[in-house]
Structures are given as C-alpha cells and as structure tokens.
Amino acid sequence: MRRELILGSGARGAEREKAIHFEGISKTYENPTTLDVVAEHKPDVVWDLNDLPVPFGDEEFDEIHAYEVLEHTGTQGDWKFFFAQFSEFWRILKPKGYFSASVPMWDQEWAWGDPGHTRIIAAKTLMFLEQKFYDTQVGLTAASDYRSVWDKNFETMAVMEKGPQLFFVLQKT
C-alpha cells in the first residue's frame, strides 16, 4: 500500500486526508499522513518543519506533498538549512519516490507580501538538487558547488509555472 505524507495540511487537513483539489490538480490519496505546525488543524503529526530531523523513519513514504508550505520554512540564503531539509525529504522517501510541491512564484506579490513567507524557491533553485547539474555548471558558470553538503540526488520530473504558483515534481534517485 502506498503511503503519502502531506506537509502543511492546514485548516483543510481533514479534507486533504482523502483528496487534494488544488489549482486544477486532483490527487486521491491511498494512505495519507498529515503534518502541520498548528495542532488546531488536527494533523496526524504536529511538527514544525524548521525542526530537523523530521519524525519519520527512513524510506517511509512513496510520496511527499508540500503545497504552499515550503516558503514558510527556512530563510532566504540559508543554504545549509535548504540542503538539510531536502536531505530529510530524500531520507524519508522510498527509492523512486516523488516529492510534489507548489510555492509562490518569485515575482508575485504574495511571495514576499505574506509576513509568514521567509524564502523563495525558484525553478532554477531545483537544479542544485540534481547531481548532473554540478557536472555541467561548476567551473563553467557562476553556480556554487554544494556537493560537499549535498551528495543525494533528486531528478526534476516536472516544473510548471501556473499563475502565481510554481509547481514541481522531484523523484528520488
């Protein structure tokens, strides 16, 4: 049986336990676990995603879903947290597992207008999670080399800019 982790399930947590209908994307979950920082939302797990490690075992989930939540964690420019957080997501995903997310587009008013938004994740940011990126960029462009802290690999399966959101799907490899 597939297991899905829904990060930042929010006030609609109970609704999301069965399915998500977000910006034209429909997904029915088989065996969801919800996580949120707000206990009143009644998630399965109350946890602040700024606190690492996350409270799950290695390779526990087939999918992780994080819709409009990642921009509330970490701080802009904190590359150590960025890679530590994605290392945690990689750790709890099963091999070939999927990480699906949406974040505000960098140029939208809500990207920085919401006082709870602390960082931007842009389409180009995702490249730093792919090892093949470093082979083609380091030493040839201004790209920083984070391989000393990031030895894992996600393959970017899809990136879509739709209105004010950036949607993306990564696969653990």
Backbone hydrogen bonds in HBPLUS format (Angstrom, degrees):
<---DONOR---> <-ACCEPTOR-->    atom                        ^
c    i                          cat <-CA-CA->   ^        H-A-AA   ^      H-
h    n   atom  resd res      DA  || num        DHA   H-A  angle D-A-AA Bond
n    s   type  num  typ     dist DA aas  dist angle  dist       angle   num
A0062-ASP N   A0003-ARG O   2.84 MM  59  5.38 151.2  1.92 142.1 151.3     1
A0063-GLU N   A0003-ARG O   3.27 MM  60  6.65 149.4  2.36 153.3 156.5     2
A0004-GLU N   A0031-ASN O   3.29 MM  27  6.03 164.0  2.32 120.3 124.1     3
A0033-THR N   A0004-GLU O   2.76 MM  29  6.16 139.7  1.92 154.1 167.6     4
A0005-LEU N   A0063-GLU O   2.94 MM  58  6.28 155.5  2.00 142.1 149.4     5
A0065-HIS N   A0005-LEU O   2.76 MM  60  6.12 159.8  1.80 167.4 173.8     6
A0006-ILE N   A0033-THR O   2.81 MM  27  6.09 166.1  1.83 163.0 165.2     7
A0035-LEU N   A0006-ILE O   2.90 MM  29  6.07 148.5  2.00 172.9 163.6     8
A0007-LEU N   A0065-HIS O   2.76 MM  58  5.99 161.7  1.80 170.8 177.3     9
A0008-GLY N   A0035-LEU O   2.72 MM  27  5.70 117.1  2.12 134.7 153.7    10
A0009-SER N   A0035-LEU O   3.05 MM  26  5.95 158.9  2.10 140.5 145.9    11
A0013-GLY N   A0010-GLY O   2.97 MM   3  5.35 139.5  2.14 124.2 123.2    12
A0015-GLU N   A0012-ARG O   3.01 MM   3  5.27 115.1  2.44 106.3 122.1    13
A0016-ARG N   A0012-ARG O   2.88 MM   4  6.13 154.1  1.95 156.2 164.9    14
A0017-GLU N   A0013-GLY O   3.04 MM   4  6.26 122.3  2.38 141.8 156.3    15
A0017-GLU N   A0014-ALA O   3.26 MM   3  5.24 144.2  2.40  94.3 104.4    16
A0018-LYS N   A0015-GLU O   3.41 MM   3  6.12 154.6  2.48 113.6 118.1    17
A0019-ALA N   A0015-GLU O   3.46 MM   4  6.72 170.7  2.47 146.5 149.2    18
A0029-TYR N   A0018-LYS O   3.18 MM  11  5.70 155.7  2.24 128.8 136.1    19
A0020-ILE N   A0027-LYS O   2.79 MM   7  5.24 157.1  1.84 151.9 159.9    20
A0027-LYS N   A0020-ILE O   3.01 MM   7  5.24 148.5  2.11 148.9 153.6    21
A0022-PHE N   A0025-ILE O   2.93 MM   3  5.17 152.1  2.00 149.9 151.9    22
A0025-ILE N   A0022-PHE O   2.82 MM   3  5.17 161.1  1.86 118.7 125.2    23
A0044-ASP N   A0034-THR O   3.07 MM  10  5.09 120.0  2.45 109.3 123.9    24
A0045-VAL N   A0034-THR O   2.96 MM  11  6.29 147.4  2.07 150.2 160.6    25
A0036-ASP N   A0045-VAL O   3.11 MM   9  6.63 152.7  2.19 160.9 169.3    26
A0047-TRP N   A0036-ASP O   3.00 MM  11  5.83 150.7  2.09 120.7 129.8    27
A0041-HIS N   A0038-VAL O   3.11 MM   3  5.71 157.4  2.16 114.3 121.1    28
A0042-LYS N   A0039-ALA O   2.86 MM   3  5.41 162.9  1.89 119.7 125.1    29
A0051-ASP N   A0048-ASP O   2.86 MM   3  5.61 166.5  1.87 125.4 130.1    30
A0056-PHE N   A0054-VAL O   2.92 MM   2  5.81 140.6  2.08 100.9  92.6    31
A0059-GLU N   A0091-ARG O   2.81 MM  32  6.06 173.3  1.82 146.1 146.5    32
A0060-GLU N   A0092-ILE O   2.83 MM  32  5.27 116.2  2.24 116.3 128.8    33
A0061-PHE N   A0092-ILE O   2.86 MM  31  6.09 168.3  1.87 166.6 169.6    34
A0094-LYS N   A0061-PHE O   2.73 MM  33  5.73 151.6  1.81 163.1 160.0    35
A0098-TYR N   A0062-ASP O   3.04 MM  36  6.54 150.2  2.13 152.5 152.6    36
A0064-ILE N   A0098-TYR O   2.86 MM  34  6.36 145.3  1.98 152.4 163.1    37
A0100-SER N   A0064-ILE O   2.82 MM  36  6.20 164.1  1.84 169.9 170.1    38
A0066-ALA N   A0100-SER O   2.86 MM  34  6.30 154.8  1.93 153.7 162.0    39
A0102-SER N   A0066-ALA O   3.13 MM  36  6.63 148.8  2.24 138.5 137.5    40
A0068-GLU N   A0102-SER O   2.88 MM  34  5.44 157.0  1.94 128.7 135.4    41
A0072-HIS N   A0069-VAL O   2.94 MM   3  5.55 161.8  1.97 120.9 126.8    42
A0073-THR N   A0070-LEU O   3.12 MM   3  5.42 166.7  2.14 114.0 116.6    43
A0118-THR N   A0071-GLU O   2.72 MM  47  5.88 157.6  1.77 167.9 175.0    44
A0078-ASP N   A0075-THR O   3.02 MM   3  5.56 164.2  2.05 139.0 139.7    45
A0076-GLN N   A0118-THR O   2.98 MM  42  6.29 131.7  2.22 163.2 148.7    46
A0079-TRP N   A0077-GLY O   2.97 MM   2  5.62 127.0  2.26 107.7  92.2    47
A0082-PHE N   A0078-ASP O   3.07 MM   4  6.36 165.6  2.09 152.6 157.2    48
A0083-PHE N   A0079-TRP O   3.05 MM   4  6.19 172.1  2.06 151.9 152.2    49
A0084-ALA N   A0080-LYS O   2.97 MM   4  6.06 150.6  2.06 141.1 150.4    50
A0085-GLN N   A0081-PHE O   2.73 MM   4  5.83 164.1  1.76 160.3 163.0    51
A0086-PHE N   A0082-PHE O   3.06 MM   4  6.30 167.5  2.08 149.6 153.1    52
A0087-SER N   A0083-PHE O   2.86 MM   4  5.87 138.0  2.04 135.6 147.2    53
A0088-GLU N   A0084-ALA O   3.08 MM   4  6.35 143.7  2.22 139.5 148.2    54
A0088-GLU N   A0085-GLN O   3.07 MM   3  5.13 121.8  2.42  95.6 109.9    55
A0089-PHE N   A0085-GLN O   3.04 MM   4  6.47 156.1  2.10 149.0 155.4    56
A0090-TRP N   A0086-PHE O   2.92 MM   4  6.04 158.9  1.97 141.7 147.7    57
A0091-ARG N   A0087-SER O   2.85 MM   4  6.01 153.2  1.92 141.9 149.7    58
A0092-ILE N   A0088-GLU O   3.08 MM   4  6.32 158.2  2.13 154.4 157.5    59
A0093-LEU N   A0090-TRP O   3.36 MM   3  5.33 145.5  2.49  97.7 107.3    60
A0097-GLY N   A0094-LYS O   2.81 MM   3  5.08 142.5  1.95 143.5 139.8    61
A0096-LYS N   A0172-LYS O   3.15 MM  76  4.91 134.7  2.36 129.2 138.4    62
A0172-LYS N   A0097-GLY O   2.88 MM  75  5.41 162.7  1.91 157.5 163.2    63
A0099-PHE N   A0170-LEU O   2.82 MM  71  5.05 160.1  1.86 145.9 150.5    64
A0170-LEU N   A0099-PHE O   2.83 MM  71  5.05 162.7  1.85 144.9 150.5    65
A0101-ALA N   A0168-PHE O   2.94 MM  67  5.52 161.4  1.97 161.5 165.6    66
A0168-PHE N   A0101-ALA O   2.91 MM  67  5.52 157.5  1.96 153.6 155.6    67
A0103-VAL N   A0166-LEU O   2.97 MM  63  5.37 148.3  2.07 142.9 152.6    68
A0166-LEU N   A0103-VAL O   2.77 MM  63  5.37 163.4  1.80 165.2 170.6    69
A0105-MET N   A0164-PRO O   2.78 MM  59  5.47 164.8  1.80 143.0 141.7    70
A0108-GLN N   A0105-MET O   3.17 MM   3  5.54 167.1  2.19 121.6 121.2    71
A0111-ALA N   A0108-GLN O   3.00 MM   3  5.39 148.9  2.10 110.4 120.0    72
A0113-GLY N   A0109-GLU O   2.84 MM   4  5.53 132.7  2.06 138.7 153.3    73
A0117-HIS N   A0114-ASP O   2.99 MM   3  5.56 169.0  2.01 122.9 126.6    74
A0125-THR N   A0122-ALA O   2.95 MM   3  5.17 133.8  2.17 103.5 116.6    75
A0126-LEU N   A0123-ALA O   3.22 MM   3  5.67 136.9  2.42 107.8 117.2    76
A0127-MET N   A0124-LYS O   3.23 MM   3  5.59 145.0  2.36 105.8 114.5    77
A0128-PHE N   A0125-THR O   3.15 MM   3  5.89 151.4  2.23 118.9 125.0    78
A0129-LEU N   A0126-LEU O   2.97 MM   3  5.54 164.3  2.00 118.3 123.2    79
A0130-GLU N   A0127-MET O   3.05 MM   3  5.44 167.0  2.07 115.6 119.0    80
A0154-PHE N   A0129-LEU O   2.97 MM  25  5.63 159.1  2.01 148.3 152.5    81
A0133-PHE N   A0130-GLU O   3.12 MM   3  5.54 143.0  2.27 108.7 118.4    82
A0134-TYR N   A0131-GLN O   3.11 MM   3  5.57 125.5  2.42 108.7 120.0    83
A0136-THR N   A0133-PHE O   3.15 MM   3  5.44 134.6  2.36 102.5 114.2    84
A0137-GLN N   A0133-PHE O   3.01 MM   4  6.05 127.3  2.30 147.6 162.4    85
A0138-VAL N   A0134-TYR O   3.12 MM   4  5.28 154.4  2.19 128.5 136.5    86
A0140-LEU N   A0137-GLN O   2.91 MM   3  5.22 154.9  1.98 125.3 132.7    87
A0141-THR N   A0137-GLN O   2.89 MM   4  5.39 141.7  2.04 171.9 161.1    88
A0149-VAL N   A0146-TYR O   2.93 MM   3  5.65 157.4  1.98 123.2 129.6    89
A0150-TRP N   A0146-TYR O   2.85 MM   4  5.86 135.7  2.05 147.6 159.3    90
A0173-THR N   A0153-ASN O   3.13 MM  20  5.67 174.4  2.13 149.0 147.4    91
A0155-GLU N   A0171-GLN O   2.81 MM  16  5.14 162.2  1.84 147.2 151.3    92
A0171-GLN N   A0155-GLU O   2.81 MM  16  5.14 151.3  1.89 141.9 151.8    93
A0157-MET N   A0169-VAL O   2.78 MM  12  5.39 153.8  1.85 150.4 158.0    94
A0158-ALA N   A0169-VAL O   3.30 MM  11  5.09 151.8  2.38 137.2 136.4    95
A0169-VAL N   A0158-ALA O   2.91 MM  11  5.09 152.2  1.99 142.3 143.3    96
A0160-MET N   A0167-PHE O   2.82 MM   7  5.10 162.7  1.85 149.3 151.4    97
A0167-PHE N   A0160-MET O   2.79 MM   7  5.10 174.9  1.79 159.0 159.3    98
A0162-LYS N   A0165-GLN O   2.88 MM   3  5.42 159.3  1.93 157.2 163.3    99
A0165-GLN N   A0162-LYS O   3.07 MM   3  5.42 164.2  2.09 131.2 130.9   100
